[in-house]
């Protein structure tokens, strides 16, 4: 081998491996620290993904669906005049997309509910009793009484809190008062058939649910509606459906809103979740960088003579730089893989039973969460964790590798 060519790549790999096992205790401590850090990061990411998935599912199935279509301006005005006058134009598209597993038409308006001498402001929502069960889980949240019966025009379901505030019990006559399209105030008598308890205060304290056909007649709206609510087969298809409906429907007539835009609080929690995940990832990566940097600098001090010999036989500084960088990458790669496997095993062991936080159940219901969190491993989190650790390895190895290329040859070869 020509000395000007330096050492072969296999030799560099051998030297890097040999250095990692030269001081087994130090390497083992570094690996254990990394394994603990990456395993902890994996578990925290899985818990974050788990509760986020629960929140999405509960929020979507409790009321909103994955996608809602309104007449332009309705969500801001909440005025019946901003209605979909030809809902069949939209409804006929539902059969075209296999991603849609259910859809329903609704009418939403503000009103007043009265029982005896008590009254309370409510949001009157009219829906098709059968189609609604394909879109949300409201029928499963009726804790007392029964769900709306198809063809029965004066059935009423109230949210748990509003029923309490009114002192209403099953079978009671409840007077609902609303405003028609022409501004006329009208009232009608409904019979309380069920109490709805979702755990979400904004629903339980205001919802008054009636059948769509009776509301259309009562409000003199003909076949028009205010909402068309769509449920996708999986959350990830929401954006695809949004794009498809945006292309198919006139933006001047319709506004198409994915579930993230329908509740500012949920959107804020999604943003908080992303920020939380980033902070946890950043903290662990900083700890990994510090640990690897410390290990590499100590190893560099111990290997000055070896590096001096390598330089003396003609090895270029760039190859020395790459050799030291390779050591950092190898060390952190092994630690990252073992740490991720350890974290994955812990996640799988908790996946079925979950982590029970029932004592905080009331707070969790407010954020559409179940009291038992089931951690979930996702491809995105795996890519983030392993990519971040690789970047950390490169960052941690840069300075020691640079230091190695600037060693004084005479100082490195001095007699110890």
Buried (B, 14 or more C-beta within 10 A) or exposed (E): EEEEEBBEEEBBBEBBEEBBEEBEEBBEEBBEBBBBBBBBBBBBBBBBBBBBBBBBBBBBBBBBBBBBBBBBEBBEEEBBEBBBEEBEBBBEBEEEBEBBBBBBBBBBBBBBBBBEEEBBEBBBBBBBBEBBBBBBBBBEBBEBBEBBEEEEBBBBBBBBBBBBBBEBEBEBBBBBBBBBBEEEEEEBEBEBBBBBBBBBBBBBBBBBBBBBBBBBEBBEBEEBBBBBBBBBBEEEBBBEBBEBBEEBBEEEBBBBBBBBBBBEEBEEBBEEBEEBBEEBBEEBBEBBBEBBBBBBEEBBEEBBBBBBBBBEEBBEBEBBBBBBBBBBBBBBBBBBBBBBBBBBEBBEEBBEEBBEBEEEBEEBBEBBBBBBBBBBBBEEBBEBBBEBBBEBBBBBBBBBBEBBBEBEEEEBBEEE
